[in-house]
Amino acid sequence: MAVKAVQVVMRGEGKISKLAADLKRYARIEKIAGGSLEDSRVLNGVMVNKDVVHPGMKRRIKNPRILLLDCPLEYKKGESKTDVEMTKASDKSGLLQEEINEVALMCSYIIKWKPDVVCTEKGVSDLAQHFLMKHNISILRRLRKTDNNRVARVSGAKIVNRPAEIQESDIGKECGLFDISKIGDDYYSYFTECKEPKACTILLRGGSKDVLNEMERNFHDAIGVARNLYKDPKLLPGGGAIEMEISYRLQQKAKNIEGIEQLPYKACKFIKILSDFFIVAYAFEIIPRTLADNCGVNVIKIVTALR
């Protein structure tokens, strides 16, 4: 799972130097209590802990057109104190109509490009929900900035600041499936089956919060190892493998040298251990020998096989 997550994030930039920062930003770990370790997986896309704002909106869309916003879809309140003097009843209805017109105009800019899913980092008014729902548009509101960035990476969408500035190139079309499902008490929105996702969500399942926290710590270690392998693709084997190799090479080298020059490779002198004579090359075998002894296996057979 860790290797797969690194491969997905690497696909985005391809810059090894930025990989650590990108992993923190685009490989998000979601922990959901319940289920077992076998249920954990790396999603081919992004999962966010959000539901659509209205129960009448679609919860499953194939090949959705995704629009991402970081502006509110509601009437903007005045930043400073504003006094309005109304002399007759029609003045109030006129002000309310202005609000309706403002929201309707924002929604018309969005409807024009026919998106299937709209995600915004700010709020969405009831009126905007009404206008957009009539055109079969599902809305997710108050997404975190980080989640919005990940959805942008997997869907190919661009985050837009103002509805009036939307262009066709800002619409994301690389997501294969938008789906919402309930896990436990919470609803989760999935942007999956993406063509070439450059961000991912690691879904961890476990029996309790303590188990999940331990799994997350272990996964951070694993993803660090996977990242280091991409950075410098070399492995140093453990378990006494290096010592065994050095011992073997010293013995082989000593066989090919005659005379006194052989002594540095074998030994300057013989050392008496347990009534047997060992050369210094054998001293390196103490690590694999001890490991084998601790495992309870036949030490002589194992060490001989290793040689």
C-alpha positions as CSV (number, residue, x, y, z in Angstrom):
1,M,0.0,0.0,0.0
2,A,2.9,2.4,0.9
3,V,4.6,1.7,-2.5
4,K,1.4,2.2,-4.4
5,A,0.7,5.5,-2.6
6,V,4.2,6.8,-3.4
7,Q,3.9,5.7,-7.1
8,V,0.6,7.7,-7.4
9,V,2.0,10.9,-5.9
10,M,5.2,10.5,-7.9
11,R,3.1,10.5,-11.1
12,G,2.2,14.2,-10.4
13,E,5.5,16.1,-10.5
14,G,8.1,13.4,-11.0
15,K,10.5,15.5,-8.9
16,I,12.3,13.4,-6.2
17,S,13.3,16.5,-4.3
18,K,9.7,17.5,-3.7
19,L,8.4,14.0,-3.0
20,A,8.4,14.3,0.9
21,A,6.3,17.5,0.8
22,D,4.0,16.0,-1.9
23,L,3.4,12.9,0.1
24,K,2.3,14.9,3.1
25,R,0.0,17.0,0.9
26,Y,-1.5,14.5,-1.5
27,A,-1.4,11.1,0.3
28,R,-4.0,11.5,3.0
29,I,-4.7,8.8,5.6
30,E,-8.3,8.3,6.6
31,K,-8.9,6.2,9.7
32,I,-12.4,4.6,10.1
33,A,-13.1,2.3,13.1
34,G,-14.7,-1.0,12.3
35,G,-13.8,-3.7,9.9
36,S,-10.4,-5.4,9.8
37,L,-6.9,-4.7,8.5
38,E,-7.7,-6.6,5.3
39,D,-10.3,-4.0,4.4
40,S,-7.7,-1.3,4.3
41,R,-6.8,-0.1,0.8
42,V,-5.3,2.7,-1.3
43,L,-8.1,4.4,-3.2
44,N,-7.5,5.2,-6.9
45,G,-8.6,8.8,-6.2
46,V,-9.8,10.9,-3.2
47,M,-12.2,10.4,-0.3
48,V,-13.6,13.3,1.7
49,N,-15.8,13.2,4.8
50,K,-18.7,15.1,3.2
51,D,-22.3,14.6,2.0
52,V,-24.3,16.5,-0.6
53,V,-26.1,19.5,0.9
54,H,-29.6,18.4,-0.2
55,P,-31.1,14.9,0.0
56,G,-32.6,15.2,-3.5
57,M,-29.2,15.5,-5.2
58,K,-27.6,12.6,-7.0
59,R,-25.2,10.5,-4.9
60,R,-23.7,8.5,-7.7
61,I,-22.5,9.9,-11.1
62,K,-20.4,8.1,-13.7
63,N,-17.8,10.3,-15.5
64,P,-18.8,13.5,-13.7
65,R,-17.9,17.0,-14.8
66,I,-16.4,18.5,-11.6
67,L,-16.2,22.2,-10.8
68,L,-14.2,23.4,-7.8
69,L,-14.7,26.8,-6.2
70,D,-13.3,28.7,-3.3
71,C,-16.0,31.4,-3.1
72,P,-19.4,31.3,-1.3
73,L,-22.6,30.6,-3.3
74,E,-24.6,33.0,-1.2
75,Y,-25.4,36.7,-0.9
76,K,-22.3,38.4,0.4
77,K,-22.9,40.4,3.6
78,G,-21.5,43.9,3.9
79,E,-18.1,44.1,5.5
80,S,-18.8,47.3,7.3
81,K,-22.0,48.5,9.1
82,T,-24.6,49.5,6.5
83,D,-27.8,51.5,7.3
84,V,-30.8,51.2,4.9
85,E,-33.8,53.5,5.2
86,M,-37.1,52.0,4.1
87,T,-40.2,54.2,3.8
88,K,-42.6,51.7,2.3
89,A,-43.2,47.9,2.2
90,S,-42.0,47.6,-1.4
91,D,-38.5,48.8,-0.4
92,K,-38.0,45.7,1.7
93,S,-39.2,43.3,-1.0
94,G,-36.9,45.2,-3.5
95,L,-33.9,44.5,-1.3
96,L,-34.8,40.8,-1.0
97,Q,-35.2,40.6,-4.7
98,E,-31.7,42.1,-5.2
99,E,-30.3,39.2,-3.0
100,I,-32.3,36.6,-5.1
101,N,-31.0,38.2,-8.3
102,E,-27.4,38.1,-7.1
103,V,-27.6,34.4,-6.1
104,A,-29.4,33.6,-9.4
105,L,-26.7,35.3,-11.4
106,M,-24.0,33.3,-9.7
107,C,-25.8,30.1,-10.3
108,S,-26.5,30.9,-14.0
109,Y,-22.7,31.2,-14.5
110,I,-22.3,27.7,-13.1
111,I,-25.3,26.1,-14.9
112,K,-24.0,27.5,-18.2
113,W,-21.0,25.0,-18.1
114,K,-23.2,22.0,-17.1
115,P,-21.1,20.5,-14.2
116,D,-22.4,17.4,-12.4
117,V,-20.6,18.1,-9.1
118,V,-19.7,21.4,-7.6
119,C,-17.3,21.5,-4.6
120,T,-16.8,24.8,-2.7
121,E,-14.7,25.7,0.3
122,K,-17.3,28.2,1.5
123,G,-21.1,28.1,2.2
124,V,-24.0,27.5,-0.1
125,S,-27.4,29.3,0.5
126,D,-30.7,27.4,0.3
127,L,-31.6,29.5,-2.7
128,A,-28.4,28.4,-4.6
129,Q,-29.1,24.8,-3.7
130,H,-32.6,25.2,-5.2
131,F,-31.4,26.6,-8.5
132,L,-28.5,24.1,-8.9
133,M,-30.6,21.1,-7.9
134,K,-33.1,21.8,-10.6
135,H,-30.3,21.3,-13.1
136,N,-29.2,17.9,-11.5
137,I,-26.0,19.4,-9.9
138,S,-24.7,17.8,-6.7
139,I,-23.0,20.2,-4.3
140,L,-20.4,19.6,-1.6
141,R,-19.8,22.6,0.6
142,R,-17.1,23.7,3.2
143,L,-14.4,21.4,1.9
144,R,-11.0,21.9,3.4
145,K,-8.5,23.7,1.2
146,T,-6.3,20.5,1.3
147,D,-9.2,18.3,0.2
148,N,-10.0,20.7,-2.7
149,N,-6.4,20.6,-3.9
150,R,-6.5,16.8,-3.9
151,V,-9.7,16.6,-5.8
152,A,-8.2,19.0,-8.3
153,R,-5.2,16.7,-8.7
154,V,-7.2,13.6,-9.4
155,S,-9.9,15.2,-11.6
156,G,-7.9,17.6,-13.6
157,A,-10.1,20.5,-12.5
158,K,-8.8,24.0,-11.6
159,I,-10.0,25.9,-8.5
160,V,-12.0,29.0,-9.6
161,N,-12.2,32.2,-7.5
162,R,-15.4,33.7,-9.1
163,P,-18.3,32.0,-10.9
164,A,-18.1,34.7,-13.6
165,E,-14.6,33.5,-14.6
166,I,-15.4,29.9,-15.2
167,Q,-14.0,28.4,-18.4
168,E,-14.3,24.9,-20.0
169,S,-10.7,24.2,-19.2
170,D,-11.5,24.6,-15.4
171,I,-13.9,21.7,-15.5
172,G,-12.4,18.4,-14.3
173,K,-13.2,15.4,-16.5
174,E,-10.6,12.8,-15.5
175,C,-12.7,11.3,-12.6
176,G,-14.5,8.1,-13.5
177,L,-16.9,7.9,-10.6
178,F,-18.4,10.2,-8.0
179,D,-20.1,8.2,-5.3
180,I,-21.3,8.7,-1.7
181,S,-21.6,5.9,0.8
182,K,-22.2,5.7,4.5
183,I,-19.7,4.1,6.8
184,G,-20.8,3.9,10.4
185,D,-22.5,7.2,11.2
186,D,-20.7,9.4,8.6
187,Y,-21.1,9.9,4.9
188,Y,-18.1,9.9,2.7
189,S,-17.8,11.2,-0.9
190,Y,-15.5,9.2,-3.3
191,F,-13.8,10.6,-6.4
192,T,-12.5,7.3,-7.8
193,E,-11.7,5.4,-11.0
194,C,-9.5,8.3,-12.2
195,K,-7.5,8.0,-15.4
196,E,-4.1,9.0,-13.9
197,P,-4.6,10.1,-10.3
198,K,-1.8,12.2,-8.9
199,A,-3.2,12.1,-5.3
200,C,-4.6,9.3,-3.2
201,T,-6.4,8.5,0.0
202,I,-5.2,5.6,2.2
203,L,-8.2,4.1,3.9
204,L,-7.3,2.3,7.1
205,R,-9.8,0.1,8.9
206,G,-9.4,-1.4,12.3
207,G,-11.2,-2.6,15.4
208,S,-10.6,0.5,17.6
209,K,-9.0,3.9,17.6
210,D,-5.9,2.6,19.4
211,V,-5.4,0.0,16.7
212,L,-5.9,2.6,14.0
213,N,-3.5,5.0,15.5
214,E,-0.8,2.3,15.7
215,M,-1.6,1.3,12.1
216,E,-1.1,5.0,11.0
217,R,2.3,5.2,12.8
218,N,3.4,2.0,11.1
219,F,2.1,3.2,7.7
220,H,4.1,6.5,8.1
221,D,7.2,4.4,8.6
222,A,6.4,2.2,5.6
223,I,5.7,5.2,3.3
224,G,9.0,6.7,4.4
225,V,10.8,3.6,3.4
226,A,9.0,3.5,0.0
227,R,9.9,7.2,-0.5
228,N,13.6,6.5,0.3
229,L,13.6,3.6,-2.2
230,Y,12.4,6.0,-5.0
231,K,15.0,8.6,-3.9
232,D,17.9,6.2,-3.8
233,P,16.9,2.8,-5.2
234,K,19.4,0.6,-3.3
235,L,18.7,-1.9,-0.5
236,L,21.1,-3.1,2.2
237,P,20.0,-6.6,3.4
238,G,20.0,-7.3,7.1
239,G,19.9,-10.5,9.2
240,G,23.7,-11.0,9.0
241,A,23.7,-11.0,5.2
242,I,26.5,-8.5,4.9
243,E,28.7,-10.3,7.5
244,M,28.2,-13.6,5.8
245,E,29.2,-12.1,2.4
246,I,32.4,-10.5,3.9
247,S,33.3,-13.8,5.5
248,Y,32.8,-15.7,2.3
249,R,34.8,-13.2,0.2
250,L,37.7,-13.3,2.6
251,Q,37.8,-17.1,2.4
252,Q,37.6,-17.1,-1.3
253,K,40.3,-14.5,-1.6
254,A,42.6,-16.4,0.7
255,K,42.4,-19.5,-1.5
256,N,43.8,-17.6,-4.5
257,I,46.9,-16.3,-2.7
258,E,50.0,-18.3,-1.9
259,G,52.6,-17.8,0.8
260,I,52.7,-15.3,3.6
261,E,50.5,-12.8,1.8
262,Q,47.6,-15.1,2.5
263,L,47.7,-14.4,6.3
264,P,45.9,-10.9,6.2
265,Y,43.0,-12.6,4.5
266,K,42.7,-15.6,6.7
267,A,44.3,-14.6,10.0
268,C,47.5,-13.3,11.5
269,K,47.2,-16.3,13.9
270,F,44.8,-19.1,14.8
271,I,42.4,-18.5,17.6
272,K,41.4,-21.5,19.8
273,I,37.5,-21.5,20.4
274,L,35.7,-24.6,21.7
275,S,38.7,-26.8,20.9
276,D,38.4,-26.0,17.2
277,F,40.6,-23.7,15.1
278,F,38.9,-20.8,13.4
279,I,40.3,-18.2,11.1
280,V,39.4,-14.6,11.5
281,A,37.1,-14.7,8.4
282,Y,34.8,-17.0,10.4
283,A,34.5,-14.3,13.1
284,F,32.1,-12.4,10.8
285,E,29.8,-15.4,10.8
286,I,28.9,-14.8,14.5
287,I,25.9,-12.6,13.6
288,P,24.1,-15.1,11.3
289,R,25.2,-17.9,13.6
290,T,23.6,-16.2,16.7
291,L,20.4,-15.2,14.8
292,A,20.0,-18.9,13.7
293,D,20.7,-20.1,17.2
294,N,18.0,-17.7,18.6
295,C,15.5,-19.1,16.0
296,G,16.0,-22.6,17.3
297,V,17.1,-24.1,13.9
298,N,20.0,-26.3,13.1
299,V,22.8,-23.7,13.2
300,I,25.4,-25.8,11.3
301,K,23.0,-26.6,8.4
302,I,21.9,-23.0,8.1
303,V,25.4,-21.5,8.2
304,T,26.7,-24.1,5.7
305,A,23.7,-23.4,3.4
306,L,24.4,-19.7,3.6
307,R,28.1,-20.2,2.7
